[in-house]
Amino acid sequence: MMVYVPEGEFIMGADPATLGINPDELPAHSVYLDAFWIDQTEVTNIMYAQFLNEIGNQEEGGTFWLDAEDPNVGLVLREGVWIPRSDYQKGERYDFSTTTNFPVFEVTWYGARAYCDWAGKRLPTEAEWEKAARGTDGRIYPWGNSDDECRAEVMRCEGWITGYEMDVGQWPAGASPYGALDMLGCVWEWTADWYDQNYYERSSYKKPTGPETSQYKTIRGSSWEIQIVPITKRSKISPELSDAALGFRCVMDTD
């Protein structure tokens, strides 16, 4: 399922008075985007398994799209077929009967891009991701300006017991103004853009797509591992790397 984000202007970046921001989130600036659709949740294990079963776990950027050797990975190859793990554990306390609807993780940027291409979509630009997460009113979090940690899947939420990823879409109170879920908490998400800590100082007004090149790709959001952060939070990782707290979602143009 996808949700619609209308064309128009929004404020990207942080107010310097906001607690917990970093210099790379400054300055706040106006950005215009065309309308687009964005996945309501991150791509799941079952969705990525369908992709791998059609075209295989290919190598790109010096590594495989999915790090199938990592003990945290939620997919397994059995008798030539990729399936979500049914024996997934994270320590003694955590036991899940299936990871079918977990966000897929341990996927490189190349693997995320390949999936979106296969699905007839693409990775979101950093600007598209932020607009989908916060709307046009400059809010600090997808749901507003209250730092209510139980609107997202994070470690400090009272009553949050799994200590790891859960099925996507389990925190509807944390929805963005357009209905996108899990934009904070759960897993970080790949974007299409290269990372530059000073990019906002020269970013174009209309449909910015990030710097031409860099060592890192920009990731957005936050994961289950940390407390709530402002939706303007930016981070980076090399595109050939993957992580157990990093997934992705796709976007699609309206025309």
N, C-alpha and C positions, 0 to 999 in steps of 0.2 A: 504494500500500500504506500502511496505517495501523498504528500500534502502540497498545496499550492501556495507559492509566495508571489504576491503581485509585484509588478514593476513599480519603480519609484525610488525615492531617496531615503536613506537612513543614516544614523550616526554610527560610525565605526571607530573603535578605539575607546579608551577610558577617560573619564574625568579624573584629573590629577588628584582630586580630593578623595577618591574612592580608596578605601583601605585594601591593602594587599596587592596592589597592581605593580607591574614592573615597567621599566623605561621603554621596553619595546612595544608597549600598548599605547604609547603616546606619539603624537597628539591625537585627540579625538578629531574626526574629520568627516565631512559629508561625502557619501558615495551614492551613485546612482546605478541601479541594476535593472536589467530587463526581467520580466516575469520568468519563473522557472518552477519546476516540481522537484521536491526532495523526498527521499525515502523517510517514512515516518519513524523508523527505527534503524539501527545498524543492521547490516547484512548478517544473517545467522549461519550457524554451522550447516544446517540442512540445505540452505541456499547455495553456500559455497561448495558443498559436496556435489550438488547437481552440476555445477560449473566444472569441477575437477573431473567428474565422471565423463563429461563430454569431450574435454580437450586435454586433460592430464595436468599434472603438477609440473609445469615447465620451469626451466631455468632462465633467469633474466637478471642482468646486473650482477652476475657472479654468484647468484644464490637461487634456490628454488622459491617459487611464489609462497608456498606454505612450508614452514619449518616443521616437517612431520616428525623430526627426531627429538624435538623439544618435549620434555615430559609434561608440560602444561597444555600442549595442543589438544583441541577438542575434537579432532577428526582422526580417523584411523583407516588404513587401507587393509581390507580383508577380502581375500580371494579376488583381488583385482578391482574391488569396488570401494570407493570412499564412503564412509558412514560416520555419523556422530558417535562418539564414544558412549558406551553404556556402563563403563566401569570407572568413571572419572572421580578422582579423589584429590583433595588438596590438604594433606595432613590427616590426622586421625579424626578430626571433628567434622570434616566435610565429605559428604557422600551423596552423589547425584545419580539417579537412575538413568538419566539421559541428558545429553547436552544439545539436543536437537535445536532448541530455540535460544541457546546462548549466542551472544555475538561472536562471530568468528574472530579469532585473534591468532597471533604468530604468523601474520601475513605481511609481506613486504609491501612497500608502495607500488612496486611493479605488479605484484599479485592483486592489489586492490584495483589498480588501473585496468588490468586485464579483465577482471570480473565485470567492472562497470561497462567496458567496451563490449564484452560478450552479451551483457544484458540490454544493450542498446542505449546505454546511459553514459555518464562520465563522472569522474570525481568532482566534487564542488570546489570552486575557488575559495580562498580564505574569506573573501567578502561575502560570497553566497552563504557559506556556513554560518557566519556571524549574523547576517540578517535573518536567516531562518531560525536562529536561536533566540534572538532578542527583539525582533520587530523594529518598529520605527520610533519608539518613545525613549530610547537610550537606557532602558532598564539594566540592572546589574546582573540579574539572573533570568533564566527563561520565564519563570513564573512571576517576576516582579522584582521588588527591591528588598524583600525580607530574606535574611539568610537562614531560612528554615531548612535544616539539613535533611529532614525526612521527606523532602520533595524530590530527592534523587538518591540513587544507590551509592552511598559512601560509607566509609568505615565508622564514622562518628554518629551516624543516625541511630537514635534510640530504638532498640528492638531489631536492629539489623544484625542478623545472626549467621549468615552464610560465610562471610569473610571472603567472598570471591564473587565472580560474575554470576548473574541470574539470568533467567529468560528476559528477553528484551520486552519493553513496553509495560513493565510492572509498576511504574511510578507515574500514573496519569496526572497527579497533582503537580508534577514538574513540567508539564507540557509548555511549549513555547506559544507565542500568540497565534501561530499558524497551525498548531497541533503536532509539531515535531516532538518526539519523546527521547529521553535519555541523552539530551545534549550536554548535560553535566552528569558526572558519575558514570558508573558502568565501565566504559573504556574510552580512552582517547581516540581521536579519529583522524585519519589521513586526509589531507586536502591536496588539491592539484598543485599548489604554489610552492616554489622554492622559498626558503626562509632568509630574511634579512632583518636584523634587529632595528635598523633605521628606515625600513621601507615606508612607514607611514609618513615620514617627513617629505616624501616625494611621490606618494601614491597618486595615481590619476583619479579624477572625479568619477569618470564613467567606466564601469566594468573593469576594475583593476584585476590583473592576473598575476601579480607578484613580480619579483625580479626575474631577469632572463635566466640566470643560473646561480647556483650556490652549492655548498657541500651538503646542505641539509634540506629536507622537505618540512613544511610547516604542519604541525598537528594541533588540533583544537579540542576544547572540552576539558575533561578531567576523567579520572578513573575511580573505581571502587577503593583504591589504595589510599586516597587522600581526602581531606576535608573539602567542603564546598569552596570554590574559588569564583571570582567574577567571570562572566561569560566572555569577557575580553581577553582572558588568559591565553597566551601563545606559548608554544614550545616547539621543539625541533628534534629531528632524528634523521640519520642517513637513510636514503631510500632503499638500500639493500638489507637493512636490518628489520627485525620484527620483535614483538614483545607480547607478553601475556596480558598486558593492560592496554593494548592498542588494536582497534578495529577500524571500520569505515562504513560509510553509507554513500549512496550515489545520488546524482541529480540528473534532470532531463530538461532540455529546452522545451518551450511551449509550441514552437513552430516545427 
